[in-house]
Amino acid sequence: MTYLAIYDGHGGRDMVDFLEHAMPFHVAQELGSDNDIDNDTDNDDSVSMEVRLERAFLMTDLHARQVGITASGATVAICLIKPVPESRSIQLIVANAGDARVVL
């Protein structure tokens, strides 16, 4: 899976410098194994991609506060590109925080 992101810092570079490493780390932690990602059913044992990305954004925000970043912030737009070999296509998964958007 390919991770692409845009971070638009506000109030200095502290948050953007932090996000360059922390955001992909927390996204990777939340995605873990793709085996239990399920967007199409209501199975309680599976966690949707939407929920996983929401948790990754939340964990990144909490982590920033833990390291003392409180005077600056950022808007974030991410795009995950996931190959789908059986259909010879790709799946685009996008998420954002703040007023950043992904436009295709």
PDB file as gemmi writes it, atoms N, CA and C in Angstrom:
CRYST1    1.000    1.000    1.000  90.00  90.00  90.00 P 1                      
ATOM      1  N   MET A   1       0.860  -1.160   0.000  1.00  0.00           N  
ATOM      2  CA  MET A   1       0.000   0.000   0.000  1.00  0.00           C  
ATOM      3  C   MET A   1       0.912   1.230   0.000  1.00  0.00           C  
ATOM      4  N   THR A   2       0.548   2.211  -0.790  1.00  0.00           N  
ATOM      5  CA  THR A   2       1.304   3.457  -0.870  1.00  0.00           C  
ATOM      6  C   THR A   2       0.596   4.526  -0.053  1.00  0.00           C  
ATOM      7  N   TYR A   3       1.376   5.288   0.703  1.00  0.00           N  
ATOM      8  CA  TYR A   3       0.861   6.355   1.560  1.00  0.00           C  
ATOM      9  C   TYR A   3       1.323   7.694   0.988  1.00  0.00           C  
ATOM     10  N   LEU A   4       0.383   8.578   0.697  1.00  0.00           N  
ATOM     11  CA  LEU A   4       0.670   9.943   0.249  1.00  0.00           C  
ATOM     12  C   LEU A   4      -0.048  10.900   1.182  1.00  0.00           C  
ATOM     13  N   ALA A   5       0.589  12.035   1.489  1.00  0.00           N  
ATOM     14  CA  ALA A   5      -0.052  12.974   2.410  1.00  0.00           C  
ATOM     15  C   ALA A   5       0.378  14.400   2.135  1.00  0.00           C  
ATOM     16  N   ILE A   6      -0.515  15.310   2.462  1.00  0.00           N  
ATOM     17  CA  ILE A   6      -0.243  16.743   2.450  1.00  0.00           C  
ATOM     18  C   ILE A   6      -0.546  17.252   3.853  1.00  0.00           C  
ATOM     19  N   TYR A   7       0.411  17.956   4.440  1.00  0.00           N  
ATOM     20  CA  TYR A   7       0.245  18.555   5.761  1.00  0.00           C  
ATOM     21  C   TYR A   7       0.369  20.063   5.592  1.00  0.00           C  
ATOM     22  N   ASP A   8      -0.654  20.799   5.977  1.00  0.00           N  
ATOM     23  CA  ASP A   8      -0.658  22.258   5.884  1.00  0.00           C  
ATOM     24  C   ASP A   8      -0.567  22.808   7.299  1.00  0.00           C  
ATOM     25  N   GLY A   9       0.638  23.239   7.668  1.00  0.00           N  
ATOM     26  CA  GLY A   9       0.881  23.688   9.027  1.00  0.00           C  
ATOM     27  C   GLY A   9       0.328  25.070   9.314  1.00  0.00           C  
ATOM     28  N   HIS A  10      -0.055  25.282  10.547  1.00  0.00           N  
ATOM     29  CA  HIS A  10      -0.561  26.564  11.033  1.00  0.00           C  
ATOM     30  C   HIS A  10       0.162  26.890  12.334  1.00  0.00           C  
ATOM     31  N   GLY A  11       0.766  28.058  12.399  1.00  0.00           N  
ATOM     32  CA  GLY A  11       1.418  28.480  13.636  1.00  0.00           C  
ATOM     33  C   GLY A  11       2.824  27.934  13.804  1.00  0.00           C  
ATOM     34  N   GLY A  12       3.486  27.625  12.715  1.00  0.00           N  
ATOM     35  CA  GLY A  12       4.850  27.117  12.793  1.00  0.00           C  
ATOM     36  C   GLY A  12       4.975  25.720  12.223  1.00  0.00           C  
ATOM     37  N   ARG A  13       6.213  25.231  12.143  1.00  0.00           N  
ATOM     38  CA  ARG A  13       6.498  23.936  11.534  1.00  0.00           C  
ATOM     39  C   ARG A  13       6.454  22.771  12.509  1.00  0.00           C  
ATOM     40  N   ASP A  14       6.323  23.018  13.788  1.00  0.00           N  
ATOM     41  CA  ASP A  14       6.411  21.929  14.768  1.00  0.00           C  
ATOM     42  C   ASP A  14       5.483  20.764  14.434  1.00  0.00           C  
ATOM     43  N   MET A  15       4.233  21.059  14.159  1.00  0.00           N  
ATOM     44  CA  MET A  15       3.266  19.989  13.899  1.00  0.00           C  
ATOM     45  C   MET A  15       3.579  19.284  12.581  1.00  0.00           C  
ATOM     46  N   VAL A  16       3.914  20.021  11.554  1.00  0.00           N  
ATOM     47  CA  VAL A  16       4.213  19.393  10.259  1.00  0.00           C  
ATOM     48  C   VAL A  16       5.431  18.481  10.381  1.00  0.00           C  
ATOM     49  N   ASP A  17       6.479  18.960  11.054  1.00  0.00           N  
ATOM     50  CA  ASP A  17       7.664  18.125  11.259  1.00  0.00           C  
ATOM     51  C   ASP A  17       7.310  16.854  12.015  1.00  0.00           C  
ATOM     52  N   PHE A  18       6.435  16.960  12.986  1.00  0.00           N  
ATOM     53  CA  PHE A  18       5.973  15.809  13.755  1.00  0.00           C  
ATOM     54  C   PHE A  18       5.154  14.858  12.879  1.00  0.00           C  
ATOM     55  N   LEU A  19       4.235  15.416  12.091  1.00  0.00           N  
ATOM     56  CA  LEU A  19       3.340  14.600  11.268  1.00  0.00           C  
ATOM     57  C   LEU A  19       4.082  13.785  10.216  1.00  0.00           C  
ATOM     58  N   GLU A  20       5.185  14.302   9.713  1.00  0.00           N  
ATOM     59  CA  GLU A  20       5.934  13.583   8.673  1.00  0.00           C  
ATOM     60  C   GLU A  20       6.301  12.172   9.108  1.00  0.00           C  
ATOM     61  N   HIS A  21       6.502  11.976  10.391  1.00  0.00           N  
ATOM     62  CA  HIS A  21       6.863  10.650  10.896  1.00  0.00           C  
ATOM     63  C   HIS A  21       5.709   9.988  11.647  1.00  0.00           C  
ATOM     64  N   ALA A  22       4.979  10.765  12.425  1.00  0.00           N  
ATOM     65  CA  ALA A  22       3.954  10.190  13.296  1.00  0.00           C  
ATOM     66  C   ALA A  22       2.710   9.731  12.545  1.00  0.00           C  
ATOM     67  N   MET A  23       2.257  10.513  11.567  1.00  0.00           N  
ATOM     68  CA  MET A  23       1.011  10.141  10.881  1.00  0.00           C  
ATOM     69  C   MET A  23       1.149   8.821  10.134  1.00  0.00           C  
ATOM     70  N   PRO A  24       2.184   8.621   9.307  1.00  0.00           N  
ATOM     71  CA  PRO A  24       2.284   7.316   8.647  1.00  0.00           C  
ATOM     72  C   PRO A  24       2.482   6.169   9.645  1.00  0.00           C  
ATOM     73  N   PHE A  25       3.168   6.438  10.755  1.00  0.00           N  
ATOM     74  CA  PHE A  25       3.347   5.408  11.785  1.00  0.00           C  
ATOM     75  C   PHE A  25       1.998   4.977  12.347  1.00  0.00           C  
ATOM     76  N   HIS A  26       1.159   5.939  12.737  1.00  0.00           N  
ATOM     77  CA  HIS A  26      -0.134   5.593  13.345  1.00  0.00           C  
ATOM     78  C   HIS A  26      -1.087   4.981  12.330  1.00  0.00           C  
ATOM     79  N   VAL A  27      -1.034   5.423  11.079  1.00  0.00           N  
ATOM     80  CA  VAL A  27      -1.857   4.789  10.037  1.00  0.00           C  
ATOM     81  C   VAL A  27      -1.430   3.331   9.883  1.00  0.00           C  
ATOM     82  N   ALA A  28      -0.116   3.088   9.796  1.00  0.00           N  
ATOM     83  CA  ALA A  28       0.380   1.713   9.655  1.00  0.00           C  
ATOM     84  C   ALA A  28      -0.011   0.863  10.864  1.00  0.00           C  
ATOM     85  N   GLN A  29       0.074   1.431  12.064  1.00  0.00           N  
ATOM     86  CA  GLN A  29      -0.308   0.696  13.279  1.00  0.00           C  
ATOM     87  C   GLN A  29      -1.776   0.303  13.230  1.00  0.00           C  
ATOM     88  N   GLU A  30      -2.616   1.222  12.796  1.00  0.00           N  
ATOM     89  CA  GLU A  30      -4.057   0.942  12.755  1.00  0.00           C  
ATOM     90  C   GLU A  30      -4.422  -0.033  11.648  1.00  0.00           C  
ATOM     91  N   LEU A  31      -3.738   0.045  10.525  1.00  0.00           N  
ATOM     92  CA  LEU A  31      -4.069  -0.860   9.428  1.00  0.00           C  
ATOM     93  C   LEU A  31      -3.580  -2.269   9.719  1.00  0.00           C  
ATOM     94  N   GLY A  32      -2.423  -2.365  10.364  1.00  0.00           N  
ATOM     95  CA  GLY A  32      -1.910  -3.694  10.725  1.00  0.00           C  
ATOM     96  C   GLY A  32      -2.048  -4.665   9.584  1.00  0.00           C  
ATOM     97  N   SER A  33      -2.835  -5.671   9.780  1.00  0.00           N  
ATOM     98  CA  SER A  33      -3.113  -6.658   8.749  1.00  0.00           C  
ATOM     99  C   SER A  33      -4.437  -6.311   8.088  1.00  0.00           C  
ATOM    100  N   ASP A  34      -4.475  -6.388   6.771  1.00  0.00           N  
ATOM    101  CA  ASP A  34      -5.705  -6.099   6.022  1.00  0.00           C  
ATOM    102  C   ASP A  34      -6.742  -7.207   6.156  1.00  0.00           C  
ATOM    103  N   ASN A  35      -6.385  -8.305   6.807  1.00  0.00           N  
ATOM    104  CA  ASN A  35      -7.279  -9.456   6.843  1.00  0.00           C  
ATOM    105  C   ASN A  35      -8.607  -9.184   7.531  1.00  0.00           C  
ATOM    106  N   ASP A  36      -8.639  -8.256   8.502  1.00  0.00           N  
ATOM    107  CA  ASP A  36      -9.910  -8.047   9.195  1.00  0.00           C  
ATOM    108  C   ASP A  36     -10.546  -6.702   8.858  1.00  0.00           C  
ATOM    109  N   ILE A  37     -10.092  -6.059   7.783  1.00  0.00           N  
ATOM    110  CA  ILE A  37     -10.762  -4.836   7.323  1.00  0.00           C  
ATOM    111  C   ILE A  37     -11.969  -5.265   6.496  1.00  0.00           C  
ATOM    112  N   ASP A  38     -13.109  -4.751   6.857  1.00  0.00           N  
ATOM    113  CA  ASP A  38     -14.335  -5.166   6.195  1.00  0.00           C  
ATOM    114  C   ASP A  38     -15.249  -3.969   6.053  1.00  0.00           C  
ATOM    115  N   ASN A  39     -15.373  -3.445   4.855  1.00  0.00           N  
ATOM    116  CA  ASN A  39     -16.230  -2.283   4.624  1.00  0.00           C  
ATOM    117  C   ASN A  39     -17.634  -2.663   4.184  1.00  0.00           C  
ATOM    118  N   ASP A  40     -17.864  -3.945   3.883  1.00  0.00           N  
ATOM    119  CA  ASP A  40     -19.119  -4.312   3.250  1.00  0.00           C  
ATOM    120  C   ASP A  40     -20.102  -5.051   4.145  1.00  0.00           C  
ATOM    121  N   THR A  41     -19.705  -5.421   5.355  1.00  0.00           N  
ATOM    122  CA  THR A  41     -20.629  -6.161   6.213  1.00  0.00           C  
ATOM    123  C   THR A  41     -20.699  -5.525   7.579  1.00  0.00           C  
ATOM    124  N   ASP A  42     -21.644  -5.967   8.361  1.00  0.00           N  
ATOM    125  CA  ASP A  42     -21.811  -5.465   9.726  1.00  0.00           C  
ATOM    126  C   ASP A  42     -21.215  -6.417  10.748  1.00  0.00           C  
ATOM    127  N   ASN A  43     -20.239  -7.195  10.368  1.00  0.00           N  
ATOM    128  CA  ASN A  43     -19.596  -8.150  11.271  1.00  0.00           C  
ATOM    129  C   ASN A  43     -18.902  -7.393  12.397  1.00  0.00           C  
ATOM    130  N   ASP A  44     -19.283  -7.675  13.665  1.00  0.00           N  
ATOM    131  CA  ASP A  44     -18.709  -6.984  14.809  1.00  0.00           C  
ATOM    132  C   ASP A  44     -17.233  -7.291  15.007  1.00  0.00           C  
ATOM    133  N   ASP A  45     -16.743  -8.416  14.440  1.00  0.00           N  
ATOM    134  CA  ASP A  45     -15.339  -8.789  14.597  1.00  0.00           C  
ATOM    135  C   ASP A  45     -14.422  -8.014  13.657  1.00  0.00           C  
ATOM    136  N   SER A  46     -14.967  -7.322  12.693  1.00  0.00           N  
ATOM    137  CA  SER A  46     -14.140  -6.589  11.745  1.00  0.00           C  
ATOM    138  C   SER A  46     -14.227  -5.095  12.045  1.00  0.00           C  
ATOM    139  N   VAL A  47     -13.172  -4.400  11.684  1.00  0.00           N  
ATOM    140  CA  VAL A  47     -13.120  -2.959  11.891  1.00  0.00           C  
ATOM    141  C   VAL A  47     -12.963  -2.310  10.527  1.00  0.00           C  
ATOM    142  N   SER A  48     -13.831  -1.380  10.205  1.00  0.00           N  
ATOM    143  CA  SER A  48     -13.808  -0.754   8.881  1.00  0.00           C  
ATOM    144  C   SER A  48     -12.576   0.128   8.697  1.00  0.00           C  
ATOM    145  N   MET A  49     -12.239   0.375   7.459  1.00  0.00           N  
ATOM    146  CA  MET A  49     -11.144   1.272   7.131  1.00  0.00           C  
ATOM    147  C   MET A  49     -11.424   2.660   7.701  1.00  0.00           C  
ATOM    148  N   GLU A  50     -12.670   3.103   7.639  1.00  0.00           N  
ATOM    149  CA  GLU A  50     -13.036   4.418   8.173  1.00  0.00           C  
ATOM    150  C   GLU A  50     -12.703   4.519   9.661  1.00  0.00           C  
ATOM    151  N   VAL A  51     -13.079   3.521  10.418  1.00  0.00           N  
ATOM    152  CA  VAL A  51     -12.807   3.519  11.861  1.00  0.00           C  
ATOM    153  C   VAL A  51     -11.301   3.473  12.121  1.00  0.00           C  
ATOM    154  N   ARG A  52     -10.587   2.649  11.383  1.00  0.00           N  
ATOM    155  CA  ARG A  52      -9.140   2.558  11.560  1.00  0.00           C  
ATOM    156  C   ARG A  52      -8.458   3.899  11.293  1.00  0.00           C  
ATOM    157  N   LEU A  53      -8.869   4.591  10.236  1.00  0.00           N  
ATOM    158  CA  LEU A  53      -8.251   5.881   9.934  1.00  0.00           C  
ATOM    159  C   LEU A  53      -8.646   6.939  10.955  1.00  0.00           C  
ATOM    160  N   GLU A  54      -9.888   6.909  11.424  1.00  0.00           N  
ATOM    161  CA  GLU A  54     -10.285   7.834  12.492  1.00  0.00           C  
ATOM    162  C   GLU A  54      -9.413   7.622  13.726  1.00  0.00           C  
ATOM    163  N   ARG A  55      -9.168   6.367  14.079  1.00  0.00           N  
ATOM    164  CA  ARG A  55      -8.311   6.077  15.234  1.00  0.00           C  
ATOM    165  C   ARG A  55      -6.882   6.540  14.986  1.00  0.00           C  
ATOM    166  N   ALA A  56      -6.375   6.365  13.778  1.00  0.00           N  
ATOM    167  CA  ALA A  56      -5.012   6.800  13.462  1.00  0.00           C  
ATOM    168  C   ALA A  56      -4.882   8.315  13.616  1.00  0.00           C  
ATOM    169  N   PHE A  57      -5.874   9.058  13.142  1.00  0.00           N  
ATOM    170  CA  PHE A  57      -5.853  10.515  13.289  1.00  0.00           C  
ATOM    171  C   PHE A  57      -5.917  10.896  14.768  1.00  0.00           C  
ATOM    172  N   LEU A  58      -6.784  10.240  15.518  1.00  0.00           N  
ATOM    173  CA  LEU A  58      -6.912  10.532  16.949  1.00  0.00           C  
ATOM    174  C   LEU A  58      -5.622  10.206  17.695  1.00  0.00           C  
ATOM    175  N   MET A  59      -5.037   9.055  17.428  1.00  0.00           N  
ATOM    176  CA  MET A  59      -3.797   8.662  18.102  1.00  0.00           C  
ATOM    177  C   MET A  59      -2.661   9.632  17.758  1.00  0.00           C  
ATOM    178  N   THR A  60      -2.624  10.115  16.520  1.00  0.00           N  
ATOM    179  CA  THR A  60      -1.603  11.082  16.133  1.00  0.00           C  
ATOM    180  C   THR A  60      -1.790  12.386  16.899  1.00  0.00           C  
ATOM    181  N   ASP A  61      -3.020  12.827  17.036  1.00  0.00           N  
ATOM    182  CA  ASP A  61      -3.304  14.049  17.791  1.00  0.00           C  
ATOM    183  C   ASP A  61      -2.901  13.892  19.256  1.00  0.00           C  
ATOM    184  N   LEU A  62      -3.269  12.777  19.855  1.00  0.00           N  
ATOM    185  CA  LEU A  62      -2.899  12.528  21.251  1.00  0.00           C  
ATOM    186  C   LEU A  62      -1.382  12.447  21.425  1.00  0.00           C  
ATOM    187  N   HIS A  63      -0.716  11.799  20.494  1.00  0.00           N  
ATOM    188  CA  HIS A  63       0.736  11.673  20.531  1.00  0.00           C  
ATOM    189  C   HIS A  63       1.393  13.059  20.455  1.00  0.00           C  
ATOM    190  N   ALA A  64       0.880  13.939  19.591  1.00  0.00           N  
ATOM    191  CA  ALA A  64       1.427  15.298  19.472  1.00  0.00           C  
ATOM    192  C   ALA A  64       1.310  16.040  20.800  1.00  0.00           C  
ATOM    193  N   ARG A  65       0.192  15.892  21.451  1.00  0.00           N  
ATOM    194  CA  ARG A  65       0.012  16.553  22.756  1.00  0.00           C  
ATOM    195  C   ARG A  65       0.966  15.983  23.798  1.00  0.00           C  
ATOM    196  N   GLN A  66       1.185  14.669  23.742  1.00  0.00           N  
ATOM    197  CA  GLN A  66       2.101  14.034  24.699  1.00  0.00           C  
ATOM    198  C   GLN A  66       3.529  14.545  24.557  1.00  0.00           C  
ATOM    199  N   VAL A  67       3.931  14.883  23.329  1.00  0.00           N  
ATOM    200  CA  VAL A  67       5.298  15.392  23.126  1.00  0.00           C  
ATOM    201  C   VAL A  67       5.360  16.909  23.230  1.00  0.00           C  
ATOM    202  N   GLY A  68       4.246  17.528  23.610  1.00  0.00           N  
ATOM    203  CA  GLY A  68       4.243  18.961  23.909  1.00  0.00           C  
ATOM    204  C   GLY A  68       3.951  19.893  22.760  1.00  0.00           C  
ATOM    205  N   ILE A  69       3.407  19.378  21.667  1.00  0.00           N  
ATOM    206  CA  ILE A  69       3.056  20.262  20.551  1.00  0.00           C  
ATOM    207  C   ILE A  69       1.646  20.784  20.786  1.00  0.00           C  
ATOM    208  N   THR A  70       1.571  22.021  21.252  1.00  0.00           N  
ATOM    209  CA  THR A  70       0.265  22.630  21.538  1.00  0.00           C  
ATOM    210  C   THR A  70       0.119  24.007  20.908  1.00  0.00           C  
ATOM    211  N   ALA A  71       1.225  24.588  20.409  1.00  0.00           N  
ATOM    212  CA  ALA A  71       1.174  25.953  19.885  1.00  0.00           C  
ATOM    213  C   ALA A  71       0.996  25.999  18.368  1.00  0.00           C  
ATOM    214  N   SER A  72       1.101  24.858  17.694  1.00  0.00           N  
ATOM    215  CA  SER A  72       0.904  24.836  16.250  1.00  0.00           C  
ATOM    216  C   SER A  72      -0.020  23.683  15.900  1.00  0.00           C  
ATOM    217  N   GLY A  73      -0.531  23.714  14.693  1.00  0.00           N  
ATOM    218  CA  GLY A  73      -1.437  22.671  14.241  1.00  0.00           C  
ATOM    219  C   GLY A  73      -1.292  22.466  12.749  1.00  0.00           C  
ATOM    220  N   ALA A  74      -2.157  21.664  12.181  1.00  0.00           N  
ATOM    221  CA  ALA A  74      -2.099  21.405  10.747  1.00  0.00           C  
ATOM    222  C   ALA A  74      -3.413  20.817  10.269  1.00  0.00           C  
ATOM    223  N   THR A  75      -3.693  21.047   9.002  1.00  0.00           N  
ATOM    224  CA  THR A  75      -4.743  20.284   8.340  1.00  0.00           C  
ATOM    225  C   THR A  75      -4.032  19.167   7.585  1.00  0.00           C  
ATOM    226  N   VAL A  76      -4.726  18.060   7.368  1.00  0.00           N  
ATOM    227  CA  VAL A  76      -4.098  16.872   6.794  1.00  0.00           C  
ATOM    228  C   VAL A  76      -5.024  16.271   5.744  1.00  0.00           C  
ATOM    229  N   ALA A  77      -4.432  15.864   4.626  1.00  0.00           N  
ATOM    230  CA  ALA A  77      -5.146  15.065   3.632  1.00  0.00           C  
ATOM    231  C   ALA A  77      -4.242  13.887   3.287  1.00  0.00           C  
ATOM    232  N   ILE A  78      -4.779  12.668   3.399  1.00  0.00           N  
ATOM    233  CA  ILE A  78      -3.986  11.498   3.044  1.00  0.00           C  
ATOM    234  C   ILE A  78      -4.697  10.684   1.971  1.00  0.00           C  
ATOM    235  N   CYS A  79      -3.891   9.964   1.211  1.00  0.00           N  
ATOM    236  CA  CYS A  79      -4.408   9.065   0.185  1.00  0.00           C  
ATOM    237  C   CYS A  79      -3.635   7.763   0.288  1.00  0.00           C  
ATOM    238  N   LEU A  80      -4.338   6.666   0.417  1.00  0.00           N  
ATOM    239  CA  LEU A  80      -3.734   5.342   0.414  1.00  0.00           C  
ATOM    240  C   LEU A  80      -4.065   4.700  -0.930  1.00  0.00           C  
ATOM    241  N   ILE A  81      -3.055   4.162  -1.577  1.00  0.00           N  
ATOM    242  CA  ILE A  81      -3.247   3.502  -2.867  1.00  0.00           C  
ATOM    243  C   ILE A  81      -2.978   2.020  -2.662  1.00  0.00           C  
ATOM    244  N   LYS A  82      -4.014   1.234  -2.834  1.00  0.00           N  
ATOM    245  CA  LYS A  82      -3.933  -0.200  -2.563  1.00  0.00           C  
ATOM    246  C   LYS A  82      -4.154  -0.986  -3.853  1.00  0.00           C  
ATOM    247  N   PRO A  83      -3.150  -1.762  -4.280  1.00  0.00           N  
ATOM    248  CA  PRO A  83      -3.342  -2.595  -5.472  1.00  0.00           C  
ATOM    249  C   PRO A  83      -4.399  -3.673  -5.230  1.00  0.00           C  
ATOM    250  N   VAL A  84      -5.177  -3.949  -6.248  1.00  0.00           N  
ATOM    251  CA  VAL A  84      -6.160  -5.034  -6.200  1.00  0.00           C  
ATOM    252  C   VAL A  84      -5.798  -5.984  -7.344  1.00  0.00           C  
ATOM    253  N   PRO A  85      -4.880  -6.925  -7.086  1.00  0.00           N  
ATOM    254  CA  PRO A  85      -4.333  -7.772  -8.151  1.00  0.00           C  
ATOM    255  C   PRO A  85      -5.382  -8.583  -8.911  1.00  0.00           C  
ATOM    256  N   GLU A  86      -6.386  -9.098  -8.200  1.00  0.00           N  
ATOM    257  CA  GLU A  86      -7.365  -9.954  -8.874  1.00  0.00           C  
ATOM    258  C   GLU A  86      -8.158  -9.222  -9.949  1.00  0.00           C  
ATOM    259  N   SER A  87      -8.303  -7.906  -9.820  1.00  0.00           N  
ATOM    260  CA  SER A  87      -9.018  -7.142 -10.846  1.00  0.00           C  
ATOM    261  C   SER A  87      -8.078  -6.230 -11.631  1.00  0.00           C  
ATOM    262  N   ARG A  88      -6.777  -6.347 -11.350  1.00  0.00           N  
ATOM    263  CA  ARG A  88      -5.763  -5.528 -12.014  1.00  0.00           C  
ATOM    264  C   ARG A  88      -6.119  -4.048 -11.945  1.00  0.00           C  
ATOM    265  N   SER A  89      -6.501  -3.615 -10.739  1.00  0.00           N  
ATOM    266  CA  SER A  89      -6.892  -2.229 -10.522  1.00  0.00           C  
ATOM    267  C   SER A  89      -6.296  -1.748  -9.205  1.00  0.00           C  
ATOM    268  N   ILE A  90      -6.651  -0.545  -8.823  1.00  0.00           N  
ATOM    269  CA  ILE A  90      -6.231  -0.020  -7.531  1.00  0.00           C  
ATOM    270  C   ILE A  90      -7.449   0.500  -6.788  1.00  0.00           C  
ATOM    271  N   GLN A  91      -7.308   0.551  -5.476  1.00  0.00           N  
ATOM    272  CA  GLN A  91      -8.333   1.141  -4.621  1.00  0.00           C  
ATOM    273  C   GLN A  91      -7.717   2.387  -4.004  1.00  0.00           C  
ATOM    274  N   LEU A  92      -8.397   3.521  -4.121  1.00  0.00           N  
ATOM    275  CA  LEU A  92      -7.960   4.761  -3.487  1.00  0.00           C  
ATOM    276  C   LEU A  92      -8.773   4.975  -2.227  1.00  0.00           C  
ATOM    277  N   ILE A  93      -8.073   5.223  -1.131  1.00  0.00           N  
ATOM    278  CA  ILE A  93      -8.722   5.482   0.146  1.00  0.00           C  
ATOM    279  C   ILE A  93      -8.219   6.846   0.598  1.00  0.00           C  
ATOM    280  N   VAL A  94      -9.129   7.772   0.830  1.00  0.00           N  
ATOM    281  CA  VAL A  94      -8.727   9.127   1.223  1.00  0.00           C  
ATOM    282  C   VAL A  94      -9.345   9.493   2.563  1.00  0.00           C  
ATOM    283  N   ALA A  95      -8.622  10.355   3.284  1.00  0.00           N  
ATOM    284  CA  ALA A  95      -9.114  10.845   4.570  1.00  0.00           C  
ATOM    285  C   ALA A  95      -8.536  12.232   4.785  1.00  0.00           C  
ATOM    286  N   ASN A  96      -9.204  13.020   5.608  1.00  0.00           N  
ATOM    287  CA  ASN A  96      -8.712  14.371   5.875  1.00  0.00           C  
ATOM    288  C   ASN A  96      -9.101  14.821   7.269  1.00  0.00           C  
ATOM    289  N   ALA A  97      -8.366  15.833   7.736  1.00  0.00           N  
ATOM    290  CA  ALA A  97      -8.698  16.521   8.976  1.00  0.00           C  
ATOM    291  C   ALA A  97      -8.556  18.015   8.698  1.00  0.00           C  
ATOM    292  N   GLY A  98      -9.513  18.783   9.144  1.00  0.00           N  
ATOM    293  CA  GLY A  98      -9.472  20.207   8.862  1.00  0.00           C  
ATOM    294  C   GLY A  98     -10.005  20.504   7.471  1.00  0.00           C  
ATOM    295  N   ASP A  99      -9.534  21.598   6.885  1.00  0.00           N  
ATOM    296  CA  ASP A  99     -10.075  22.006   5.589  1.00  0.00           C  
ATOM    297  C   ASP A  99      -9.270  21.497   4.399  1.00  0.00           C  
ATOM    298  N   ALA A 100      -8.348  20.588   4.607  1.00  0.00           N  
ATOM    299  CA  ALA A 100      -7.607  19.968   3.502  1.00  0.00           C  
ATOM    300  C   ALA A 100      -8.518  18.938   2.838  1.00  0.00           C  
ATOM    301  N   ARG A 101      -8.441  18.832   1.510  1.00  0.00           N  
ATOM    302  CA  ARG A 101      -9.271  17.886   0.763  1.00  0.00           C  
ATOM    303  C   ARG A 101      -8.431  17.210  -0.309  1.00  0.00           C  
ATOM    304  N   VAL A 102      -8.876  16.009  -0.716  1.00  0.00           N  
ATOM    305  CA  VAL A 102      -8.287  15.304  -1.821  1.00  0.00           C  
ATOM    306  C   VAL A 102      -9.282  15.403  -2.974  1.00  0.00           C  
ATOM    307  N   VAL A 103      -8.813  15.922  -4.109  1.00  0.00           N  
ATOM    308  CA  VAL A 103      -9.674  16.073  -5.284  1.00  0.00           C  
ATOM    309  C   VAL A 103      -9.039  15.298  -6.431  1.00  0.00           C  
ATOM    310  N   LEU A 104      -9.806  14.429  -7.045  1.00  0.00           N  
ATOM    311  CA  LEU A 104      -9.307  13.641  -8.182  1.00  0.00           C  
ATOM    312  C   LEU A 104      -9.755  14.255  -9.478  1.00  0.00           C  
TER     313      LEU A 104                                                      
END                                                                             
